[in-house]
Amino acid sequence: MHPLRIGSVYGLIAAVVQVATIYVNHKVLSSANGFVGFFGAFLIPLVLLYLSGHFAGRHKRLTEKTTATSGPNAILHGTSAGVTSGLIFIILVGLSGKYLGSFLGIANAHDVFGSVLGALGFVFALIGWFFAGLILGSFGGLLGDSLAHKQLKA
């Protein structure tokens, strides 16, 4: 599988988790719960960025078997999957605020990123999730490559 496909799937899953968190906070709980918001809007997407890199790195090492360059290739695949999932995640969350705003119980699209920041919040979120995907995807690719290497040795 190509790392862009892996990253896109994990980014979509992270966006669905974020939208579900917004829905639960605004419609089900009728008030913003900090724990639900932290887990659904921050922690779970971070874990999914790591997992996309881990899966891409592991998959690359297992398909190349053992060559001298498979380690760096696996890490780069993890990095690209992490970056892709971070960007897809934040773009889909931004679009969900615009197109699902009435369903989610938010008045404006900029309420997803804070009413004060609005579009500036989206830009900062885009940059932040890009770098989060870069770091966590690389780390996940490294650990996925290591796990696949151990599995191939055994």
N, C-alpha and C positions, 0 to 999 in steps of 0.2 A: 504494500500500500504506500502511496505517496504521502509524505509528511503534511502536505497541504490538505489532503483529504482527512487525515487523522486530526489535524488541528481544527479543521472546520467542524467536524463532528463534536469534538470536545468543547469548542466555543459555543456551538448551538446548545449543547446540554447545559453549559454554564449560564447561558442567557435564559434558558427555560427555568432554571433554578432561581435566577434573579427575579424574573417576572412572577414566578410563584411566590417568592418572598414578599414582593411588593403587594401582590393580591392578598396574601394572608395578613399582612400588617394593616392594610387599609380596609379590607372588607370583612375578614373573619374576626380579627381581634379588635377592630374598631379603634385602635390606637397603635401608635408605633411602638413595637416592642424591640428594645435594643439588642437582646440576645438573638432573636429571630433575624433581625436585620444584619447583625454581625456575621452570623453563620451563613445565611443565604446570599448576602450581597458581597461578602469579602472572603471568608474562610473557604467555603466550598468552591468558588471559582478559582482561588489560588491552588487548591488541591487538584482541581481538574486541569489547570495549566501544567502542573508538575506531571500528572498522569499522562497527559498527551505527549510530553517529551519522553517520559519513561517508555511508553508503548512504542513510539517511533524509533527510539534508540535500540530497544530490544529487538524490534522487528527487523531493523536494518542489519544488526549483527547476526541474527539467525538466518537471514536470507543470503548474506555474503559468506557465511561460515567463518573461517579464520583466515584472514589475509592481513598483511602488514598495515593497510590503510583502513581497515574496517572500524577500528576504534574511533578515529577522528570523524569518519563518515557517519557513524552512528550518533555521535555527539552533535554534529551539525544537523542531522535529521531531527533530533530531539529539539534543538534550538529553533529550527524553522517551524516545527509543529507547535511549540510553545508560543512563538510570536504570532502565528496564524490564529491560534485559539484565543489569544488575548485580544487581537484586533477584531475578530469576528464577534467575540463576546460583547465588547463595548459598543460596536456598531449596532448589533441587534438590540441591545438594551436601549440605546438611543432611539432606534426606530420604534421599539415597543412603546415608549413614552408618547410618541407622536400618534401612532395608529391604534394603540390599545388604551389610551388615556382614560376614556370613560368607563371601560370595563375594569381597569385597575383601580379606579377611584381617585385618580389624580386629575387636577384641573387643567394643568398645562404640561407640555412636553418637558419644559425645563425643570419641573418638580422632581424628575428622576434624579437629576444631578444637584438639586438644591435651588431654591427660588432666588437666592442672591446671585449665585454664579451663572446659572443658565448655560449659555453656549460656551463660556469660558470654562465652566466645570466639565463640559464634554471634551474640550481640547485637553485639559489637564488629565482627565480620565483616560483619554486615548493614549497620551504619552506614558502615563503611569502603567497602564496595562500592557503596553508594548514592552516596556522594560521589565515588568514582572514576568511576561511570557519569555523574554530573552533569558533572564536569569534562571527561572524555574524550569524552562524547557531544556536549557543546557545541563542543569543539574540532574533533571530527570533522564535525559539522554545518556549522561555519564553513568548513572546508576543502572539504567536499563541495559546498557552495553555491558557493564560489569556482570550483571546477573546472567545475561545470555552467554557471555564468555565462559562463566563457570559452568553453565548448563552444557555447553558444547564440549568442554574439557572432560566432563564426567561421562 
